Structure formats: C-alpha cells, structure tokens
Amino acid sequence: MDFVTLGLPQEPAGGVAGWAAALVDTMGGPGAGLAIALENLFPPLPSEVILPLSGFAAGRGVISLASALLWTTLGSVAGAVALYWIGMLFGRDRVHAIWAKLPLVKTSDLERTEQWFAKHGTKAVLLGRMVPIFRSLISVPAGVERMPLPLFLALTALGSLLWNSVLVMAGYWLGDRWDLVETYVGVFSKAVLAVVLAAVAVYMTLRFRSRSLKRPRARSRSRGRAQHRRTS
C-alpha cells in the first residue's frame, strides 16, 4: 500500500486506507466518523488505520483536529449503540438457549459471567473501549444485560475519546509516517488475540478432561449398583 499526503492529487492507493481517505476527503469529519462507526460494526476494519489517517488529515489541514476527535468519537458511540441494541434485542433467554446447546460448557459458567459483568460491567465497558478486538464485542453483553443506556453512552464516549485521541494524535504528530501506528497497534492486537485464543483452548481442554474423567466414574457406580442388586 502506498502512503502519500491526503488532500493532494495522490492518496493512499487502495485498501482500507484508500477507502477511509476517500471518505475524509469527500465528507470531512463526518466521513471519519462514518468509517469508525463501521469499524465498530465490522471489527476487521482496523481502527489503527482509520484513526491515525484522520490525524494525518488534520495535520494536513483537510479537517481540523477538533473535528477529527469529535466525529471519530461520535462514530464510535454510534457503532457501539447499534451493537448494544443487537444484544438487547437478542435477549438473555435466547443467549441461554444457545449456550445450553454448546458442547463442553455449562449454564453455571454463563451465570458466573453474568454475575461478573453485573459487578464489573462499568469497568469492562470503559476499559474495553481501549482494547483491540474487545472494543466492539463489549457492547453486546452490555445490551444483553441491559446496562442503563445513559451509563453505557457515558462510559463508551469516555473510553472511545481516550482511545481515539491517542491514535488520532499519533497520526497528527507522525505526519507522513502515520502508518507506523498500524504496525505497533497491530502487534498489540495480535498479542491480545493470541492470549484470548490460548485462554479458550486451555478452558476447552480442561472442560473436556473433566467430562472424560466423570464418565468412567459414573459407569463404575452404575456397575456397582447393578452388582449389588444381583447379590441381594
């Protein structure tokens, strides 16, 4: 991907950067906000490209820095609210019904997760907005658990403003080297994903072993009861 100055005849040639640059050039600040709203709904769209590019655009005078921060934060909130409503409409009962059909999991695991979210939900929503991958996902359980919408909006706006400010300002200060942000944040995102996948793998392995150990015990007990009946 070729990275060149926004607002001049040549721009990022293609991909997400080219698409985001076209939105910003065409719509200004609202274009950056739209790109980030879509990033929330479709996590494969990387905020580590869109936000620094918006800062780069601000540094080149295509939009103001205040506009970049305002619109990207509004876009983050809009995308998060859409996912919140999806979780809310999906509902707790349906989540439990689907969970009950999954292998190697128990209803008690989901109930403990709900209890944890009820206790730590505010911190999860606030800090989750600053963690790659979870930025989008955290809105769904907030909707399922019906976190008060004003509280959700406030936490999402604050967390998004902090995260967006870091990446927008990085693009603003780095100028032509704004794409370095994608490199470093991308490494962090991959590390987070690796940790999550490893935790899931360990959990599933332990759950499978637990069930495998319970089955022989259950069989031996049933055989013992059968032998007892025969001797009696």
Secondary structure, 3 states (H helix, E strand, C coil): CCCCCCCCCCCCCCHHHHHHHHHHHHHCHHHHHHHHHHHHHCCCCCHHHHHHHHHHHHHCCCCCHHHHHHHHHHHHHHHHHHHHHHHHHHCHHHHHHHHHHCCCCCHHHHHHHHHHHHHHHHHHHHHHCCCCCHHHHCHHHHHHCCCCHHHHHHHHHHHHHHHHHHHHHHHHHHHHHCCHHHHHHHHHHHHHHHHHHHHHHHHHHHHHHHHHHHHHHHHHHHHHHHHHHHHC
